[in-house]
C-alpha cells in the first residue's frame, strides 16, 4: 500500500531586497575581508580611515576603564583638590593616602582623558573636562550614582533577561508604587529616606536642564505654572526667582511633596509656590495653571503611564493652556547620539522607562489631546530637548492637531 504524503506548504515569498539593501550587503562583505583591511592599512589614501576606525573601536573597548578613572577621581576629590592649587604626585599621594606608584597611573590616565592637566614643576592641575566636574556637584553625584549602574552592567545579558533584578531598580522608589497602582493593589509607602535620596540626586543634577528651560521658553507670557512630578522643587523655585510675576504649583507623591515644601520654605518662596501630594496615575491634578511642565518625568515610565499623566495634564489645563515637556530624547536623523546607549540601559535598569524620539513623545501628546506640538530649539540638547503642545480653544480634535518637529 502506498503512503500518501501531504506536501509541505511553500515558504512564504519575501519581497526582493531593495538596491540599498543589496549595496549594504555588498559593503558588509567587502569590509569583513582581511585582504581588504590589509590593503587599506598600507594604502596612503585609506590608511587614515583605518587608523581612525581602529581608534574608535579601541575607545569602545576602553570606555568602562574611562568611567572608572572618572569615578576614582570623584571619590578621591582629586579635581576639587587641584582646583584649589596644582599639586605634585607626592602631595596628592599624601592627601589621598594612596601609594605613589598606583596613584601615578591614575593621574596619567586622567591627564590623557583631559580631566587633569600636566603643569610645570611636575604638578597636576585641572583639565578642560575636569573643570565642569569640579564645579558642579550634580555631575559628581551622577558619577557616583552611576557606580550602581556599572554593577548591573557587569553582566549585560543578565540585565537584559531580568531588568527587574537590577540594583538601580531598587534605588528608584517610584517603580514599585507605579506597578502596584496599575495592578489595582494598594502600595505601602516607600521609606522616606529612599525618596529623599533619589529626590536629592535629581535636584542636584537638574541644574543644566533648568538653565536650558529658562533660556529657551518665554515664561513671561504665562501667569500660573503647574510642575508635574516636580521632585524637591528645584525647577519651580528657579522659575519663581527668575519670573516674579508667576504663581506656581508643584505636584508629586506625598513624601516627595513634603520634602519639596521644606525646600521651598527654606528659600522663602512659600507665598508663591504651593505643593500638592498625590499620584498622577490615580489622582486629579490641581487646576488653575495656564502652563504645565513635565521635566525629566516621561522617560522614567512606560507608554501607558505617560499617556495617563498627559491626559491628566490636558484635563487640568484650560482651553489655550500649554504643556512644556523636557527630557533627553533619542536622535532620529540617521546619526544616533553617542549618549543614546547610556540612556537606553540606564532607564531599563531603573525600571519601566525608555528613551523616546521627539516623534514618539509627540504622538503620545497628540493622543492625549494636545495640538500644535512643536520642538523648541535649545542650545544644549544633550541634557534635554523641549516639546510644547497646546490644548486647543474649542477646535475639533482632528482639525486642531498639527505637529512641527523641524
C-alpha positions as a LaTeX table, in Angstrom:
\begin{tabular}{lrrr}
\hline
Residue & $x$ (\AA) & $y$ (\AA) & $z$ (\AA) \\
\hline
Unk1 & 0.00 & 0.00 & 0.00 \\
Unk2 & 1.37 & 3.32 & $-0.95$ \\
Unk3 & 1.63 & 6.08 & 1.59 \\
Unk4 & 0.31 & 9.49 & 0.70 \\
Unk5 & 2.47 & 12.41 & 1.77 \\
Unk6 & 0.87 & 15.78 & 2.23 \\
Unk7 & 3.06 & 18.32 & 0.51 \\
Unk8 & 4.63 & 20.85 & 2.83 \\
Unk9 & 3.47 & 24.43 & 2.27 \\
Unk10 & 5.72 & 26.50 & 0.11 \\
Unk11 & 7.80 & 29.01 & 2.07 \\
Unk12 & 6.29 & 32.46 & 2.13 \\
Unk13 & 7.84 & 34.53 & $-0.60$ \\
Unk14 & 9.64 & 37.56 & 0.72 \\
Unk15 & 9.85 & 40.77 & $-1.18$ \\
Unk16 & 13.08 & 41.19 & $-3.07$ \\
Unk17 & 15.67 & 43.29 & $-1.24$ \\
Unk18 & 15.97 & 46.88 & $-2.40$ \\
Unk19 & 19.08 & 48.14 & $-4.16$ \\
Unk20 & 20.09 & 49.87 & $-0.93$ \\
Unk21 & 19.96 & 46.58 & 0.98 \\
Unk22 & 21.88 & 44.77 & $-1.76$ \\
Unk23 & 24.51 & 47.50 & $-1.75$ \\
Unk24 & 24.76 & 47.42 & 2.08 \\
Unk25 & 25.24 & 43.63 & 1.96 \\
Unk26 & 27.98 & 44.03 & $-0.61$ \\
Unk27 & 29.71 & 46.65 & 1.53 \\
Unk28 & 29.45 & 44.33 & 4.55 \\
Unk29 & 31.15 & 41.61 & 2.53 \\
Unk30 & 33.96 & 43.94 & 1.46 \\
Unk31 & 34.51 & 45.40 & 4.91 \\
Unk32 & 34.94 & 41.96 & 6.53 \\
Unk33 & 37.58 & 40.69 & 4.08 \\
Unk34 & 41.02 & 40.51 & 5.76 \\
Unk35 & 42.70 & 41.17 & 2.42 \\
Unk36 & 40.86 & 44.48 & 2.03 \\
Unk37 & 41.84 & 45.52 & 5.55 \\
Unk38 & 45.50 & 44.79 & 4.86 \\
Unk39 & 45.36 & 46.72 & 1.59 \\
Unk40 & 43.61 & 49.72 & 3.17 \\
Unk41 & 46.06 & 49.74 & 6.07 \\
Unk42 & 49.04 & 50.14 & 3.76 \\
Unk43 & 47.47 & 52.38 & 1.13 \\
Unk44 & 48.39 & 56.05 & 1.74 \\
Unk45 & 44.92 & 57.16 & 0.61 \\
Unk46 & 42.98 & 54.94 & 3.02 \\
Unk47 & 45.40 & 54.49 & 5.92 \\
Unk48 & 43.91 & 57.43 & 7.82 \\
Unk49 & 40.45 & 55.86 & 7.75 \\
Unk50 & 41.71 & 52.53 & 9.08 \\
Unk51 & 43.56 & 54.28 & 11.87 \\
Unk52 & 40.55 & 56.38 & 12.82 \\
Unk53 & 38.18 & 53.43 & 12.95 \\
Unk54 & 40.68 & 51.36 & 14.90 \\
Unk55 & 40.98 & 54.18 & 17.43 \\
Unk56 & 37.19 & 54.46 & 17.65 \\
Unk57 & 36.84 & 50.73 & 18.24 \\
Unk58 & 39.51 & 50.84 & 20.93 \\
Unk59 & 37.62 & 53.72 & 22.60 \\
Unk60 & 34.56 & 51.46 & 22.77 \\
Unk61 & 36.53 & 48.70 & 24.44 \\
Unk62 & 38.23 & 51.12 & 26.86 \\
Unk63 & 35.06 & 53.00 & 27.78 \\
Unk64 & 34.48 & 51.13 & 31.04 \\
Unk65 & 38.03 & 51.89 & 32.17 \\
Unk66 & 37.46 & 55.57 & 31.41 \\
Unk67 & 34.32 & 55.61 & 33.54 \\
Unk68 & 36.22 & 54.03 & 36.44 \\
Unk69 & 39.04 & 56.57 & 36.16 \\
Unk70 & 36.43 & 59.32 & 36.42 \\
Unk71 & 34.78 & 57.60 & 39.38 \\
Unk72 & 38.13 & 57.27 & 41.17 \\
Unk73 & 38.87 & 60.98 & 40.62 \\
Unk74 & 35.47 & 61.89 & 42.05 \\
Unk75 & 35.79 & 59.63 & 45.09 \\
Unk76 & 39.28 & 60.93 & 45.85 \\
Unk77 & 38.20 & 64.56 & 45.28 \\
Unk78 & 41.23 & 64.98 & 43.04 \\
Unk79 & 39.59 & 67.53 & 40.78 \\
Unk80 & 38.46 & 69.78 & 43.61 \\
Unk81 & 41.89 & 69.46 & 45.22 \\
Unk82 & 43.87 & 70.58 & 42.17 \\
Unk83 & 41.30 & 73.29 & 41.51 \\
Unk84 & 42.43 & 74.90 & 44.76 \\
Unk85 & 46.03 & 74.79 & 43.57 \\
Unk86 & 48.17 & 72.49 & 41.38 \\
Unk87 & 49.71 & 69.61 & 43.31 \\
Unk88 & 52.65 & 67.24 & 42.86 \\
Unk89 & 52.41 & 63.47 & 42.89 \\
Unk90 & 53.85 & 63.29 & 46.41 \\
Unk91 & 51.36 & 65.87 & 47.70 \\
Unk92 & 48.41 & 64.03 & 46.16 \\
Unk93 & 49.65 & 60.67 & 47.44 \\
Unk94 & 49.83 & 62.13 & 50.94 \\
Unk95 & 46.34 & 63.68 & 50.69 \\
Unk96 & 44.70 & 60.57 & 49.22 \\
Unk97 & 46.72 & 58.09 & 51.29 \\
Unk98 & 47.40 & 56.02 & 48.18 \\
Unk99 & 50.74 & 54.54 & 47.11 \\
Unk100 & 52.51 & 56.95 & 44.77 \\
Unk101 & 53.16 & 54.23 & 42.16 \\
Unk102 & 49.49 & 53.36 & 41.84 \\
Unk103 & 48.29 & 56.95 & 42.04 \\
Unk104 & 50.68 & 57.93 & 39.24 \\
Unk105 & 48.84 & 55.54 & 36.90 \\
Unk106 & 45.52 & 57.17 & 37.81 \\
Unk107 & 46.92 & 60.67 & 37.31 \\
Unk108 & 48.45 & 59.78 & 33.93 \\
Unk109 & 45.10 & 58.28 & 32.85 \\
Unk110 & 43.24 & 61.39 & 34.00 \\
Unk111 & 45.65 & 63.59 & 32.03 \\
Unk112 & 45.06 & 61.56 & 28.86 \\
Unk113 & 41.30 & 61.95 & 29.40 \\
Unk114 & 41.71 & 65.73 & 29.90 \\
Unk115 & 40.38 & 65.54 & 33.44 \\
Unk116 & 43.76 & 66.73 & 34.68 \\
Unk117 & 46.48 & 68.80 & 33.07 \\
Unk118 & 50.24 & 68.47 & 33.47 \\
Unk119 & 51.68 & 71.69 & 34.88 \\
Unk120 & 55.22 & 72.97 & 35.44 \\
Unk121 & 57.26 & 71.52 & 38.26 \\
Unk122 & 55.73 & 68.04 & 37.78 \\
Unk123 & 52.44 & 69.27 & 39.22 \\
Unk124 & 48.91 & 68.43 & 38.20 \\
Unk125 & 46.19 & 70.99 & 37.55 \\
Unk126 & 42.61 & 70.97 & 36.37 \\
Unk127 & 41.98 & 69.77 & 32.81 \\
Unk128 & 39.38 & 71.02 & 30.34 \\
Unk129 & 36.96 & 68.16 & 31.04 \\
Unk130 & 37.72 & 68.12 & 34.75 \\
Unk131 & 36.63 & 71.73 & 35.21 \\
Unk132 & 32.87 & 71.12 & 34.96 \\
Unk133 & 33.14 & 68.06 & 37.21 \\
Unk134 & 34.97 & 70.08 & 39.85 \\
Unk135 & 32.48 & 72.96 & 39.53 \\
Unk136 & 29.10 & 71.19 & 39.55 \\
Unk137 & 28.10 & 68.90 & 42.44 \\
Unk138 & 25.34 & 67.43 & 40.26 \\
Unk139 & 27.88 & 65.90 & 37.87 \\
Unk140 & 29.81 & 64.35 & 40.74 \\
Unk141 & 26.61 & 62.98 & 42.26 \\
Unk142 & 25.63 & 61.38 & 38.95 \\
Unk143 & 29.11 & 59.86 & 38.51 \\
Unk144 & 28.79 & 58.28 & 41.95 \\
Unk145 & 25.22 & 57.22 & 41.23 \\
Unk146 & 26.33 & 55.55 & 38.00 \\
Unk147 & 28.52 & 53.19 & 40.00 \\
Unk148 & 25.31 & 51.28 & 40.73 \\
Unk149 & 24.59 & 51.07 & 37.01 \\
Unk150 & 28.11 & 49.78 & 36.38 \\
Unk151 & 27.45 & 46.95 & 38.82 \\
Unk152 & 24.34 & 45.99 & 36.87 \\
Unk153 & 26.27 & 46.14 & 33.59 \\
Unk154 & 28.93 & 43.70 & 34.76 \\
Unk155 & 26.67 & 41.06 & 33.21 \\
Unk156 & 24.71 & 42.87 & 30.47 \\
Unk157 & 22.92 & 39.69 & 29.36 \\
Unk158 & 21.59 & 39.11 & 32.88 \\
Unk159 & 20.31 & 42.69 & 32.90 \\
Unk160 & 18.60 & 42.21 & 29.53 \\
Unk161 & 16.95 & 38.97 & 30.72 \\
Unk162 & 15.80 & 40.33 & 34.09 \\
Unk163 & 15.75 & 44.14 & 34.32 \\
Unk164 & 13.67 & 43.98 & 37.49 \\
Unk165 & 16.60 & 42.39 & 39.30 \\
Unk166 & 18.83 & 45.42 & 38.74 \\
Unk167 & 20.26 & 47.29 & 41.72 \\
Unk168 & 19.19 & 50.53 & 40.02 \\
Unk169 & 15.61 & 49.30 & 40.00 \\
Unk170 & 15.64 & 49.06 & 43.78 \\
Unk171 & 17.23 & 52.51 & 44.06 \\
Unk172 & 14.19 & 54.23 & 42.49 \\
Unk173 & 11.18 & 54.41 & 44.86 \\
Unk174 & 8.59 & 55.22 & 42.18 \\
Unk175 & 8.72 & 51.94 & 40.25 \\
Unk176 & 7.03 & 49.55 & 42.67 \\
Unk177 & 4.49 & 52.26 & 43.53 \\
Unk178 & 3.61 & 52.63 & 39.84 \\
Unk179 & 3.40 & 48.88 & 39.16 \\
Unk180 & 1.20 & 48.31 & 42.19 \\
Unk181 & $-1.20$ & 51.07 & 41.20 \\
Unk182 & $-1.55$ & 49.68 & 37.70 \\
Unk183 & $-2.40$ & 46.27 & 39.17 \\
Unk184 & $-5.02$ & 47.85 & 41.44 \\
Unk185 & $-3.10$ & 46.96 & 44.60 \\
Unk186 & $-2.61$ & 49.45 & 47.44 \\
Unk187 & 1.07 & 50.09 & 47.98 \\
Unk188 & 2.74 & 50.70 & 51.34 \\
Unk189 & 4.76 & 53.90 & 51.25 \\
Unk190 & 8.44 & 53.54 & 50.45 \\
Unk191 & 10.84 & 54.58 & 53.21 \\
Unk192 & 11.11 & 58.37 & 53.35 \\
Unk193 & 14.89 & 58.09 & 53.18 \\
Unk194 & 14.60 & 56.37 & 49.80 \\
Unk195 & 12.52 & 59.22 & 48.39 \\
Unk196 & 14.89 & 61.77 & 49.92 \\
Unk197 & 17.95 & 60.07 & 48.43 \\
Unk198 & 16.59 & 59.90 & 44.90 \\
Unk199 & 14.93 & 63.32 & 45.00 \\
Unk200 & 18.16 & 64.91 & 46.23 \\
Unk201 & 20.09 & 63.31 & 43.37 \\
Unk202 & 17.60 & 64.56 & 40.79 \\
Unk203 & 17.66 & 68.04 & 42.31 \\
Unk204 & 21.45 & 68.41 & 42.18 \\
Unk205 & 21.67 & 67.04 & 38.63 \\
Unk206 & 18.82 & 69.22 & 37.34 \\
Unk207 & 20.72 & 72.50 & 37.12 \\
Unk208 & 21.69 & 72.04 & 33.47 \\
Unk209 & 18.11 & 71.34 & 32.41 \\
Unk210 & 16.87 & 74.32 & 34.44 \\
Unk211 & 19.25 & 76.63 & 32.60 \\
Unk212 & 18.10 & 75.19 & 29.26 \\
Unk213 & 14.44 & 75.74 & 30.11 \\
Unk214 & 14.88 & 79.29 & 31.37 \\
Unk215 & 16.82 & 80.27 & 28.25 \\
Unk216 & 14.64 & 78.54 & 25.66 \\
Unk217 & 10.99 & 79.21 & 26.59 \\
Unk218 & 9.11 & 82.53 & 27.06 \\
Unk219 & 7.60 & 82.01 & 30.51 \\
Unk220 & 6.69 & 85.70 & 30.78 \\
Unk221 & 3.57 & 85.04 & 28.70 \\
Unk222 & 2.06 & 82.86 & 31.46 \\
Unk223 & 0.50 & 83.57 & 34.84 \\
Unk224 & 0.48 & 80.25 & 36.71 \\
Unk225 & 2.65 & 77.16 & 36.16 \\
Unk226 & 1.98 & 73.62 & 37.37 \\
Unk227 & 5.05 & 71.37 & 37.57 \\
Unk228 & 4.04 & 67.70 & 37.50 \\
Unk229 & 6.46 & 65.26 & 39.11 \\
Unk230 & 8.36 & 68.25 & 40.46 \\
Unk231 & 10.62 & 66.44 & 42.91 \\
Unk232 & 12.13 & 68.65 & 45.59 \\
Unk233 & 11.10 & 71.86 & 43.84 \\
Unk234 & 14.39 & 72.91 & 42.29 \\
Unk235 & 12.79 & 73.76 & 38.95 \\
Unk236 & 9.76 & 75.68 & 40.24 \\
Unk237 & 11.96 & 77.55 & 42.72 \\
Unk238 & 14.35 & 78.65 & 39.98 \\
Unk239 & 11.39 & 79.64 & 37.81 \\
Unk240 & 9.84 & 81.64 & 40.65 \\
Unk241 & 13.10 & 83.51 & 41.22 \\
Unk242 & 13.57 & 84.31 & 37.53 \\
Unk243 & 9.93 & 85.33 & 36.87 \\
Unk244 & 8.43 & 87.12 & 39.89 \\
Unk245 & 5.07 & 87.56 & 38.12 \\
Unk246 & 4.37 & 83.81 & 38.17 \\
Unk247 & 2.50 & 81.83 & 40.78 \\
Unk248 & 3.45 & 78.17 & 40.82 \\
Unk249 & 2.21 & 74.74 & 41.85 \\
Unk250 & 4.14 & 71.51 & 42.39 \\
Unk251 & 2.62 & 68.03 & 42.25 \\
Unk252 & 4.38 & 64.82 & 43.29 \\
Unk253 & 3.93 & 61.81 & 45.55 \\
Unk254 & 3.14 & 62.90 & 49.13 \\
Unk255 & 6.59 & 62.10 & 50.63 \\
Unk256 & 8.30 & 63.99 & 47.80 \\
Unk257 & 5.89 & 66.94 & 48.01 \\
Unk258 & 6.62 & 67.19 & 51.73 \\
Unk259 & 10.37 & 67.36 & 51.02 \\
Unk260 & 9.72 & 69.98 & 48.36 \\
Unk261 & 7.68 & 72.08 & 50.79 \\
Unk262 & 10.61 & 72.15 & 53.21 \\
Unk263 & 12.97 & 73.33 & 50.47 \\
Unk264 & 10.52 & 75.96 & 49.23 \\
Unk265 & 10.05 & 77.38 & 52.74 \\
Unk266 & 13.83 & 77.44 & 53.21 \\
Unk267 & 14.19 & 79.51 & 50.03 \\
Unk268 & 11.47 & 81.95 & 51.14 \\
Unk269 & 9.09 & 81.09 & 48.29 \\
Unk270 & 6.17 & 79.56 & 50.17 \\
Unk271 & 3.91 & 82.52 & 49.33 \\
Unk272 & 4.46 & 81.90 & 45.59 \\
Unk273 & 4.60 & 78.10 & 45.34 \\
Unk274 & 2.00 & 75.63 & 46.62 \\
Unk275 & 2.73 & 71.90 & 46.85 \\
Unk276 & 0.23 & 69.11 & 46.26 \\
Unk277 & 0.77 & 65.47 & 47.20 \\
Unk278 & $-0.76$ & 62.69 & 45.12 \\
Unk279 & $-0.21$ & 60.20 & 42.32 \\
Unk280 & $-0.56$ & 61.41 & 38.75 \\
Unk281 & $-1.77$ & 57.95 & 37.71 \\
Unk282 & $-4.80$ & 57.98 & 40.03 \\
Unk283 & $-5.38$ & 61.49 & 41.41 \\
Unk284 & $-6.65$ & 64.61 & 39.68 \\
Unk285 & $-4.11$ & 67.36 & 39.19 \\
Unk286 & $-4.74$ & 70.81 & 40.66 \\
Unk287 & $-6.32$ & 73.27 & 38.27 \\
Unk288 & $-5.79$ & 76.95 & 37.59 \\
Unk289 & $-2.47$ & 76.83 & 35.70 \\
Unk290 & $-2.17$ & 78.01 & 32.09 \\
Unk291 & 1.15 & 76.16 & 31.66 \\
Unk292 & 2.14 & 72.70 & 32.87 \\
Unk293 & 5.73 & 71.47 & 32.86 \\
Unk294 & 6.86 & 67.85 & 32.79 \\
Unk295 & 10.62 & 67.83 & 33.33 \\
Unk296 & 12.57 & 64.55 & 33.15 \\
Unk297 & 9.50 & 62.52 & 34.08 \\
Unk298 & 8.18 & 60.81 & 30.94 \\
Unk299 & 11.35 & 58.85 & 30.24 \\
Unk300 & 11.06 & 57.17 & 33.66 \\
Unk301 & 7.75 & 55.49 & 32.75 \\
Unk302 & 6.17 & 53.18 & 30.20 \\
Unk303 & 3.86 & 54.44 & 27.46 \\
Unk304 & 0.66 & 53.66 & 29.33 \\
Unk305 & 1.73 & 55.68 & 32.37 \\
Unk306 & 2.99 & 58.57 & 30.23 \\
Unk307 & $-0.31$ & 58.68 & 28.38 \\
Unk308 & $-2.17$ & 58.67 & 31.70 \\
Unk309 & $-0.25$ & 61.66 & 33.05 \\
Unk310 & $-0.52$ & 63.53 & 29.74 \\
Unk311 & $-4.29$ & 63.08 & 29.78 \\
Unk312 & $-4.42$ & 64.26 & 33.38 \\
Unk313 & $-2.44$ & 67.36 & 32.46 \\
Unk314 & $-4.67$ & 68.02 & 29.45 \\
Unk315 & $-7.75$ & 67.76 & 31.67 \\
Unk316 & $-6.30$ & 70.15 & 34.28 \\
Unk317 & $-5.36$ & 72.85 & 31.76 \\
Unk318 & $-7.81$ & 75.47 & 30.49 \\
Unk319 & $-8.50$ & 75.96 & 26.79 \\
Unk320 & $-5.44$ & 77.58 & 25.29 \\
Unk321 & $-3.21$ & 76.19 & 28.04 \\
Unk322 & 0.16 & 74.70 & 27.17 \\
Unk323 & 2.35 & 71.77 & 28.16 \\
Unk324 & 6.15 & 72.07 & 28.12 \\
Unk325 & 7.84 & 68.67 & 28.19 \\
Unk326 & 11.61 & 68.45 & 28.71 \\
Unk327 & 13.79 & 65.35 & 28.80 \\
Unk328 & 16.58 & 63.55 & 26.94 \\
Unk329 & 15.35 & 62.27 & 23.59 \\
Unk330 & 16.75 & 59.84 & 21.04 \\
Unk331 & 18.01 & 61.07 & 17.69 \\
Unk332 & 16.08 & 60.32 & 14.50 \\
Unk333 & 18.16 & 61.98 & 11.79 \\
Unk334 & 20.14 & 58.89 & 10.92 \\
Unk335 & 23.01 & 59.92 & 13.22 \\
Unk336 & 22.19 & 58.50 & 16.68 \\
Unk337 & 23.81 & 60.31 & 19.56 \\
Unk338 & 26.63 & 58.66 & 21.48 \\
Unk339 & 24.56 & 59.31 & 24.61 \\
Unk340 & 21.69 & 57.08 & 23.42 \\
Unk341 & 23.19 & 53.77 & 24.68 \\
Unk342 & 23.65 & 55.28 & 28.14 \\
Unk343 & 20.01 & 56.31 & 28.42 \\
Unk344 & 18.73 & 53.04 & 26.93 \\
Unk345 & 20.45 & 50.93 & 29.58 \\
Unk346 & 20.11 & 53.43 & 32.44 \\
Unk347 & 16.34 & 53.64 & 32.02 \\
Unk348 & 15.98 & 49.88 & 31.63 \\
Unk349 & 17.88 & 49.32 & 34.87 \\
Unk350 & 15.83 & 52.00 & 36.63 \\
Unk351 & 12.52 & 50.31 & 35.85 \\
Unk352 & 9.88 & 50.79 & 33.20 \\
Unk353 & 11.17 & 53.89 & 31.43 \\
Unk354 & 12.72 & 54.21 & 27.99 \\
Unk355 & 14.38 & 56.74 & 25.72 \\
Unk356 & 11.94 & 58.07 & 23.13 \\
Unk357 & 12.28 & 60.14 & 19.99 \\
Unk358 & 10.58 & 63.54 & 19.72 \\
Unk359 & 8.18 & 61.91 & 17.25 \\
Unk360 & 7.20 & 59.19 & 19.73 \\
Unk361 & 6.60 & 61.71 & 22.51 \\
Unk362 & 4.65 & 63.95 & 20.15 \\
Unk363 & 2.44 & 61.00 & 19.23 \\
Unk364 & 1.65 & 60.40 & 22.92 \\
Unk365 & 0.93 & 64.10 & 23.44 \\
Unk366 & $-1.36$ & 64.09 & 20.41 \\
Unk367 & $-3.19$ & 61.01 & 21.65 \\
Unk368 & $-3.73$ & 62.77 & 24.97 \\
Unk369 & $-5.41$ & 65.66 & 23.13 \\
Unk370 & $-2.63$ & 68.20 & 22.67 \\
Unk371 & $-2.29$ & 70.05 & 19.37 \\
Unk372 & 0.18 & 72.34 & 17.59 \\
Unk373 & 3.08 & 70.32 & 19.03 \\
Unk374 & 6.49 & 71.85 & 18.32 \\
Unk375 & 10.10 & 71.09 & 19.12 \\
Unk376 & 11.54 & 74.14 & 20.90 \\
Unk377 & 15.14 & 74.92 & 19.87 \\
Unk378 & 17.65 & 74.88 & 22.71 \\
Unk379 & 21.43 & 75.25 & 22.63 \\
Unk380 & 22.37 & 72.06 & 24.54 \\
Unk381 & 20.03 & 69.19 & 23.55 \\
Unk382 & 22.30 & 66.62 & 25.23 \\
Unk383 & 20.71 & 67.37 & 28.62 \\
Unk384 & 17.13 & 67.72 & 27.36 \\
Unk385 & 15.08 & 68.52 & 24.32 \\
Unk386 & 11.86 & 70.52 & 24.66 \\
Unk387 & 8.40 & 69.88 & 23.25 \\
Unk388 & 5.46 & 72.25 & 23.65 \\
Unk389 & 1.81 & 71.43 & 22.91 \\
Unk390 & $-1.48$ & 73.29 & 23.30 \\
Unk391 & $-4.97$ & 72.50 & 24.50 \\
Unk392 & $-6.90$ & 73.87 & 21.56 \\
Unk393 & $-9.56$ & 76.52 & 22.08 \\
Unk394 & $-12.66$ & 74.59 & 21.20 \\
Unk395 & $-11.42$ & 73.19 & 17.86 \\
Unk396 & $-12.47$ & 69.68 & 16.94 \\
Unk397 & $-9.66$ & 67.28 & 17.79 \\
Unk398 & $-8.88$ & 66.30 & 14.19 \\
Unk399 & $-8.81$ & 69.91 & 12.99 \\
Unk400 & $-6.64$ & 71.24 & 15.77 \\
Unk401 & $-3.85$ & 68.70 & 15.61 \\
Unk402 & $-0.59$ & 69.58 & 13.99 \\
Unk403 & 2.97 & 68.58 & 14.69 \\
Unk404 & 6.06 & 70.55 & 13.70 \\
Unk405 & 9.36 & 68.90 & 14.59 \\
Unk406 & 11.55 & 70.73 & 12.09 \\
\hline
\end{tabular}
